[in-house]
């Protein structure tokens, strides 16, 4: 298995599922953090992982603190709002379009259209429950890069829903793909992954004893050299603020070392504090940062869901590759009324049908995902 089946992070989450307690008053005395990296459209993978966590009986209140960067921050925000299966669909229903990602705009505008993503999709089409973040009993840190001070900012207290949206905009302001900077409070800001590639270290710095780290880059040996895109980004960032580009390259190099250590700690947890990093396996379909191919986005979602289910339930993910277990899309009829939370139409016999199927020889069993 790519991870230890009894990894301390998995054991802690399984125990929380049985005895969750409440944020600030846990019977286990642990501080469990969730850290979700960004990655643009690769966020479909971590969104599916979070949907699986919720379906497995591990809601956001199972954690003591949450950190999210860029698309990972959006996914964490939706996770706090609940019914994570629904906003997962933004990646293949709404964002996998040239309205959001269009390289033809590279020489005259922005490749990524955040006004469409945040101002239209996240605000109106599949509205984010911003009040849930403002009032969350679990601190939800949205990370961004402070351009003026050359540091990563981690914001967890929001004065209003508008400030939540402003924080998400800052966290998603991807250099090169979006020109210039945005403004959050009193400083210029860009994407939260510029100086801190993955927020797992922020969770450790916060005092977590256990960290579930969700990555969207495939598990593979790190490349030995920086590529052309790294140097273009360096040049772009140096124009914004001297030293920002150099800090970015340092963060890239540092994360390459971290990834090797994280992969080692999957099988050999070592001593506390414990970190378990879940990421797509090397044989899985790779989802690109600016992916708009529907088949790849659906595959990424299925694989993210399968990974999380295997990890929590103690299954070897090789059974997914062999077809022994699968995450299968299932149509759900949804009623949406203006300003209201979407609701599934009731299926009173669904549980009975699933039990009957599971009882048949060779019949399916598992979660409705």
C-alpha positions in Angstrom: 0.0 0.0 0.0 1.2 3.5 -0.7 0.4 4.5 2.9 0.5 2.6 6.3 -3.0 1.2 6.8 -2.8 2.2 10.5 -1.2 5.6 10.0 -1.7 7.7 13.1 -3.6 10.4 11.1 -6.0 7.7 9.7 -6.5 6.2 13.1 -7.2 9.6 14.7 -9.8 10.4 12.0 -11.4 7.0 12.4 -11.6 7.6 16.1 -13.1 11.1 15.6 -15.8 9.5 13.4 -16.8 7.4 16.4 -16.3 10.0 19.1 -16.2 13.4 17.5 -16.6 15.7 20.4 -17.0 19.4 19.5 -14.4 21.9 18.4 -12.5 23.2 21.4 -13.6 20.2 23.6 -12.2 16.9 22.2 -12.1 13.7 24.3 -8.9 12.6 22.5 -6.8 15.7 23.4 -5.5 15.8 19.8 -5.2 18.8 17.4 -6.0 17.5 14.0 -5.5 19.8 11.0 -6.6 19.7 7.4 -4.3 21.2 4.8 -5.4 21.4 1.1 -3.1 22.6 -1.6 -4.2 24.6 -4.7 -3.5 23.7 -8.3 -6.2 25.4 -10.4 -8.4 22.9 -12.1 -6.5 20.1 -10.3 -8.7 21.2 -7.4 -11.3 18.8 -8.7 -9.2 16.1 -7.1 -9.1 17.6 -3.6 -12.8 18.6 -3.9 -13.7 14.9 -4.5 -11.5 13.9 -1.5 -13.4 16.3 0.7 -16.8 15.0 -0.6 -15.6 11.5 0.2 -14.7 12.6 3.8 -18.1 14.0 4.3 -19.8 10.9 2.9 -17.7 8.8 5.1 -19.0 10.6 8.2 -16.0 12.9 8.7 -17.4 16.5 8.3 -15.3 19.6 8.7 -16.1 19.8 12.4 -13.9 16.6 12.8 -10.9 18.9 12.4 -9.6 21.5 14.8 -8.2 23.8 12.1 -8.3 24.0 8.3 -5.8 25.6 5.9 -6.5 26.0 2.2 -4.7 27.6 -0.7 -6.1 28.9 -4.0 -8.6 26.2 -5.4 -7.9 24.3 -2.2 -9.3 27.3 -0.2 -12.5 27.3 -2.4 -12.9 23.5 -1.7 -12.4 24.0 2.0 -15.0 26.8 2.0 -17.5 24.6 0.3 -16.7 21.7 2.7 -17.6 23.9 5.6 -20.9 24.7 3.9 -21.8 21.0 3.7 -23.2 18.8 0.9 -19.8 18.9 -0.7 -20.9 16.6 -3.5 -22.8 19.5 -5.1 -20.1 22.2 -5.4 -17.7 19.5 -6.6 -19.6 19.8 -9.9 -18.3 23.4 -10.6 -15.2 21.9 -12.0 -16.8 19.9 -14.8 -20.1 21.8 -15.1 -19.0 25.4 -14.9 -15.3 26.0 -14.8 -14.2 23.6 -17.6 -14.9 26.3 -20.2 -13.1 29.0 -22.0 -15.2 31.5 -20.1 -12.9 30.7 -17.2 -9.7 29.4 -18.8 -8.6 30.8 -22.2 -5.0 31.0 -23.3 -6.1 33.2 -26.2 -6.4 36.0 -23.7 -2.7 35.8 -22.7 -1.6 38.7 -24.8 -4.5 41.1 -24.1 -5.9 40.2 -20.7 -6.1 37.4 -18.1 -5.9 33.7 -18.9 -8.1 33.0 -15.8 -11.3 35.0 -15.4 -11.9 35.3 -11.6 -14.9 37.5 -12.1 -16.6 34.6 -13.8 -15.4 32.0 -11.3 -16.1 34.0 -8.1 -18.5 36.7 -9.1 -20.8 34.4 -11.1 -20.3 30.7 -10.4 -19.4 30.8 -6.7 -21.6 33.7 -5.8 -24.7 32.9 -7.9 -24.8 29.6 -9.8 -23.7 27.4 -6.9 -23.6 29.9 -4.1 -21.0 29.5 -1.4 -22.4 29.7 2.2 -20.1 32.6 3.3 -21.9 33.0 6.6 -20.9 29.4 7.5 -17.2 30.5 7.2 -17.7 33.7 9.2 -19.4 31.8 12.0 -17.4 28.5 11.7 -16.4 26.9 15.1 -13.4 25.6 13.3 -10.8 28.2 12.1 -10.7 28.1 8.3 -7.4 29.7 7.1 -7.4 31.1 3.6 -3.8 31.6 2.6 -2.5 34.4 0.3 0.8 36.1 -0.4 1.5 39.5 0.9 3.4 41.1 -2.0 4.5 44.2 0.0 5.9 42.3 3.0 7.1 39.2 1.0 5.3 36.7 3.3 2.5 34.2 3.4 -0.6 35.5 5.2 -3.1 33.1 6.7 -6.5 34.7 7.4 -9.1 32.9 9.5 -11.3 35.8 10.9 -13.6 37.5 8.5 -15.7 40.6 9.2 -18.3 39.8 6.6 -19.1 37.5 3.6 -17.6 40.1 1.3 -14.3 39.7 3.1 -14.5 36.0 2.7 -14.9 36.5 -1.1 -12.0 39.0 -1.1 -9.8 36.5 0.7 -10.6 33.8 -1.8 -9.9 36.1 -4.7 -6.5 36.9 -3.3 -5.7 33.3 -2.7 -6.6 32.4 -6.3 -4.8 35.3 -7.9 -2.4 33.1 -10.0 0.7 35.0 -11.2 1.2 35.1 -15.0 -2.3 33.8 -15.6 -3.7 37.0 -14.0 -2.0 40.3 -14.4 -0.9 42.5 -11.5 -2.1 42.1 -8.0 -5.4 42.3 -6.1 -5.9 44.0 -2.8 -6.8 42.4 0.6 -7.3 44.8 3.5 -4.3 47.1 3.4 -1.9 45.1 1.2 -1.3 43.9 -2.3 -1.9 40.1 -2.7 -1.4 37.2 -5.0 -1.9 33.4 -4.9 -1.3 31.8 -1.5 1.1 29.2 -3.0 3.8 31.6 -4.2 5.9 31.5 -1.0 4.3 28.5 0.7 3.7 25.8 -2.0 1.6 23.6 0.3 -0.1 24.7 3.6 0.7 21.5 5.5 3.6 23.3 7.1 1.3 26.1 8.3 -0.8 23.5 10.1 2.3 22.1 11.8 3.4 25.6 12.8 -0.1 26.1 14.3 0.6 23.3 16.7 -1.3 20.4 15.1 -0.4 16.9 16.4 -1.9 15.3 13.2 -2.3 16.7 9.7 -4.2 15.3 6.8 -2.6 16.9 3.8 -4.4 16.8 0.4 -2.3 17.2 -2.7 -3.3 17.4 -6.3 0.1 16.8 -8.0 0.7 13.1 -8.8 3.1 11.1 -6.6 6.3 11.0 -8.6 10.0 11.7 -8.2 10.7 15.5 -8.2 12.2 17.0 -11.4 15.9 17.9 -10.8 15.7 21.3 -12.6 13.4 24.3 -12.7 11.5 24.6 -16.0 10.7 27.5 -18.3 7.4 28.3 -16.5 9.2 28.6 -13.2 11.6 31.2 -14.7 8.8 33.1 -16.4 6.9 33.2 -13.1 10.1 34.4 -11.3 10.4 37.3 -13.8 6.8 38.2 -13.5 6.9 38.3 -9.7 10.2 40.2 -9.6 8.4 43.0 -11.6 5.6 43.1 -8.9 8.1 43.3 -6.0 11.8 42.8 -5.8 12.6 39.6 -4.0 9.2 38.0 -4.6 10.4 36.0 -7.6 13.5 34.7 -5.7 11.2 33.8 -2.8 9.0 31.8 -5.2 11.9 29.8 -6.6 13.1 29.1 -3.0 9.6 27.8 -2.2 9.6 25.5 -5.2 13.0 24.0 -4.3 11.9 23.6 -0.6 8.7 21.9 -1.6 10.5 19.4 -3.8 12.4 18.3 -0.6 9.2 18.3 1.4 7.4 16.1 -1.2 10.1 13.4 -0.8 9.7 13.5 3.0 6.0 13.5 2.8 6.0 10.4 0.6 8.4 8.6 3.0 6.1 9.5 5.9 3.1 7.9 4.2 4.5 4.4 4.9 6.8 5.3 7.8 4.9 7.9 10.0 7.9 8.4 12.3 7.3 10.5 15.4 4.7 13.2 16.2 3.6 15.5 14.8 2.2 13.2 12.2 1.5 14.2 8.5 -0.3 12.0 6.0 -0.2 13.4 2.4 -2.8 11.9 0.1 -2.1 12.5 -3.6 -3.0 10.9 -7.0 -0.9 7.8 -7.6 1.5 7.6 -10.5 -0.7 5.5 -12.7 -3.7 7.8 -12.4 -5.0 10.2 -15.0 -3.1 13.5 -14.6 -5.2 16.6 -14.4 -3.4 19.8 -15.5 -3.6 23.1 -13.7 -5.6 24.6 -16.6 -7.5 21.4 -17.5 -10.8 21.8 -19.4 -11.1 18.3 -20.9 -14.3 16.9 -19.4 -13.0 13.3 -19.4 -9.9 14.2 -17.4 -11.9 16.2 -14.9 -14.4 13.4 -14.3 -11.5 10.9 -14.0 -9.7 13.2 -11.5 -12.9 13.5 -9.4 -13.4 9.7 -9.3 -9.8 9.0 -8.5 -9.8 11.6 -5.6 -12.9 10.1 -4.2 -11.6 6.5 -4.5 -8.3 7.5 -2.8 -10.0 9.0 0.2 -12.4 6.0 0.6 -9.5 3.5 0.4 -7.5 5.5 3.0 -10.2 5.9 5.6 -11.7 2.4 5.1 -8.3 0.7 5.1 -8.4 -0.6 1.6 -5.4 -1.1 -0.7 -5.9 1.3 -3.7 -4.6 -1.5 -6.0 -8.1 -2.9 -5.7 -9.3 0.2 -7.6 -6.9 -0.4 -10.4 -8.0 -4.0 -10.7 -11.7 -3.0 -10.6 -12.4 -4.5 -7.2 -13.8 -1.2 -5.9 -14.8 1.9 -7.8 -16.3 5.3 -7.3 -19.2 5.4 -9.8 -21.1 8.6 -10.8 -24.7 8.4 -9.9 -27.3 10.8 -11.3 -29.1 12.9 -8.6 -32.0 15.1 -9.4 -31.6 18.5 -7.8 -34.2 21.2 -7.2 -32.7 24.8 -7.1 -34.7 27.8 -6.1 -33.3 31.3 -6.1 -31.4 32.1 -2.9 -32.1 28.6 -1.4 -29.8 25.7 -0.7 -30.2 23.1 -3.4 -32.0 20.0 -2.4 -32.0 16.4 -3.8 -35.4 15.0 -4.6 -36.2 12.2 -2.1 -35.6 8.6 -3.0 -37.3 6.7 -0.2 -36.2 3.3 -1.4 -32.6 4.2 -2.1 -31.2 2.6 1.1 -33.3 -0.5 0.6 -32.2 -0.9 -3.0 -28.5 -0.5 -2.0 -28.9 -3.2 0.8 -30.6 -5.6 -1.6 -27.8 -5.1 -4.2 -25.1 -5.6 -1.6 -26.8 -8.9 -0.4 -26.7 -10.4 -3.9 -23.8 -12.6 -4.8 -21.2 -10.3 -6.4 -23.5 -7.3 -5.9 -22.2 -3.8 -5.3 -21.7 -2.4 -1.9 -20.5 0.9 -0.5 -21.1 4.6 -0.5 -23.5 6.5 -2.7 -20.9 9.0 -4.1 
